[in-house]
Every structure is written in structure tokens, then in C-alpha cells.
Amino acid sequence: MRALVAATANPDKLVELQALLAVAGIELLARPASVPDVVEDGDSLLANARLKAVAVLAAARGHAAVAEDTGLEVDALDGAPGIHAARYGGPDASYGDNVDKLLAELLRVGATTPAQRRARFRTVAVVRWPDGREAAVEGVVEGHITTARRGEGWGYDPVFEPDEANGRTFAELVPGEKDAISHRGRAMRALCDRLAGETD
């Protein structure tokens, strides 16, 4: 089984990524504890994913590193929170803080209907090898932001209703249903396709 080292320090995201990659026979190892927090000051999802992948490589013991960065683009907010989705509510924001701010901002601009609350999740994933080779892919899912939380989930999942989910939020889907249509699922499947033609 091929093994990659994860750049994410988010335990919820790690579990999701491990499940997605395991389908293709790829073992995703947890980020080494020796890797310090990465300052994500890139100007794009790709730049931030690359920063994280490069940072993890130093402690990856010869394995390739995989990193991803995800943004939530809300049309009524001119694309915000975008690449700042994880810190939208502030530097130490919780999932709840981020969702609270998002819902408040949509009300502030008068976006109350699904059509006015169009949004998409975008994930860019990067694999970086010790020799400097790199593969980058993207996954996108369209939907809208609901007016209230529905379901039990992490991040923005309780308020994001994908177009393909028959009226349910990501948080109301079981993991397999979410993985089949999610931005991260699409990015990881594209990445597995790319890796199938690569050698370690």
C-alpha cells in the first residue's frame, strides 16, 4: 500500500481524508508532531496547500506529503470567506464562531433566499515528493447556505446544502453520501487518478 503523510492538523479532516484515500489503497499517515503550525499566508488555495506540503516534507521520512486547502465562496459576500474560511470568525475561531459570522453577514446584506445565498466549496490538493515533483488537483461542489444549522457535522457542513443532496445539508448526509459529492471527495478522487500514473 502506498503511503502519504498528511499536512493537516485538523483531526476531523484527517479522518475524512484517510477514508477517501483508503478506497484507492493509499494509507494516509498523520502529520508528525514535530511539524510546527504553518503560516497560511498564500494568496490562493494552491499557494496555501503548497506551503503546508513543503513544511511537512521535512519530517515525512522519505514519504510524499499531501496537503489540501479548502475555501467557501459565497456569491452574496463577493466570494468571502474564500481562502479565509477556517479563520473567518477570528484567529482562534471555533466552527460555531465561523458559522455564526457567515449567517450574520448574509443577513446583513439581505440575502435570505436560496438563490441569494449561492455558494460553493472549493478544495485544492497538492502532493509533493521529496525530489520536488508536485501534483495538484481541484474539487468543487455547488450549493447554497441555509438560514439555520441542520444536522450534526463539523465546519460549515450544517449550513451548506449541496445541489445534489436532495434538500439536505452536508451535516445531514452519512459519510459515504457526503464523500460521493463533496469538494474534498472530488479532489481526492482526482488526486488518486493522478497518483496512479506516478512512481514514488
N, C-alpha and C positions, 0 to 999 in steps of 0.2 A: 504494500500500500504506500503510495506517495504521501509524504508529509510536508505540510507547510506550517510556518509559525505565524500566529495571529498578531496583528498590531493592536487590536482593540483591547482596551482595559475595561470595557463595559461587559459585565458578566451576562446580561440578557442578550446582548448582541452576539457574544461568543457562542452561546448555546444555539442560537438561530443559525449562525454561520456553520457551526460544526454539523448540524443536521443537513443543511443544504449541500455541503461538500461531501459528506459521507456517502450520499447517493451515487456519486461518481468515483467512490473508492479512494477519496482523499482524506487523510487524517489531519485535522487542524489542531495544532498544539497551542496551548495557552501562552500568552505573552510572558516572557521571562520576567521575574520580579525585579531583576537588575535594571530593566529599561525604565528610565525616568519619564515623567509626563512629557509629551511632545507639544510644543507650542504650535498650534494650528493657525499660522498667520498667512497662509497662502491665499491667493485671490480667486481660487476656484476649487471645486470638489477634487479635481485631478491633482492640483498642487498640494492640497492637504493630505490626500491619500498617499501621494509620493513621499511627503515628509515623514509620515508615520512608518511607511515600509522601510525607508532608508534607516530610520532610527532603530528599528527592531533588528535589522540585518546584523548589526554588530554583536548581538547576543544570540543569534539564531543557530550557532554551531553548525554552520555549513548548509542549513536548510534555506530554501527560498522563503521570503516573507510575503504575507498577503495583508493588504490594508484596504479599507474602504472608507469613503466619506459620503454621507447622505445629507441632502438638503430637502427642505419642504418649501415649495414655491407656490405662494398664494397670489392669484391674479389681482384681487382687490387691494392687496398690500404692495403692489408693484414688485412682486417676486419675493418679498420677505416671508419668513425669516431666512430663506435661502441657505447659504453655507453656514449661517449662524444659528441653525435650528436647535442645536444641543445647548446653546447658551443664550437663547432668546430672552429668557426671563432674568438674566444676570449671570455673572461669572460662576456662581455656585448654585444656580437654579436647579430645582428638582423637576421631575417630569411634570408634576402638578403646576409648578410655577410657570413653566413654558406654555402649557395648555391654557392656563388662566389668562396669560398675556395675549395669546393668539385670539381667544374668544372675545376678549375685551377690545382688541384692536379692530376686529371685524365689526363689532357693534359700533365702534367709534366712527367708522367710515360708512355706516349704514348698509352693510352687506348682510341681508337677512335671509335671502332665498338661496337654494342650492345653486342656481345659475350665477348668482352674485358671489358665491363662495367657492368657485372653481379653484382647484389646486392639484399639484402633482408632487409625488415623491420621486427624487432622482438619486440614484446611487452610482458612484464611480468606484470601481475596484481595480487595484493595482497589485500585480505580483512582481516582486523584484528578486532577481537571483544574485548570488554573491559576485558573479562576474560582470554585473552591471546591466544585464539584459532586463527588459521590462515588458510586461503585457498589461494593457489597460482596456477595460470594457465598461459599458454603461447599462443600467436598467432603469426604466421609467414606468410609473403607473399613474393614470389619471383618475381624478375623483373630485370630491368636494369636502369642505369642512362642515361638520354638523353643528347645530346650535347648542348641543349639550353632550356630555360624555355618555357613551353607551358601551357596555361590555367591560371586561377586565383585561387590561393589557398595558404594555409599557410605552413610554414615549408619547407620540401623538396618536397612537392606534385607536384610543377610544373616541376620537373626534374626526377621524379620516374615513370617509366612506368611498371605497373604490367603485368605479363604474361597473365593474364585473362581479360585484359581491351581492347582487340582488337585494339591495337596501340595507345591508349590514355593514358595520364598521369593521376595520381590521381586528379590533378587540373582540368582536362577536364571532369571528371565524375560528375554527380549530386550526392548529398549526399547519397541517397539511394543506388546508384550503388557502390559508394566507400565503404560504410558500409558493403555491402554484401561480399566483397572480401578482405577488409583491415586487416592488422595485429591487429589493435585495435578492429575492429568488431569481429574478430575471438576470440580474448582474452575475450571480454565481453560476447560473447555467451557461451563460455566455463565456464566463471565465473557464469553466470546465472544458468547453469546446475548444478554447484556445490552448489550454494545457495539454489536450490530447495530442497536439502536434508538436509539443516541446519536449526536450530532454533535460534532465536535471543537471 
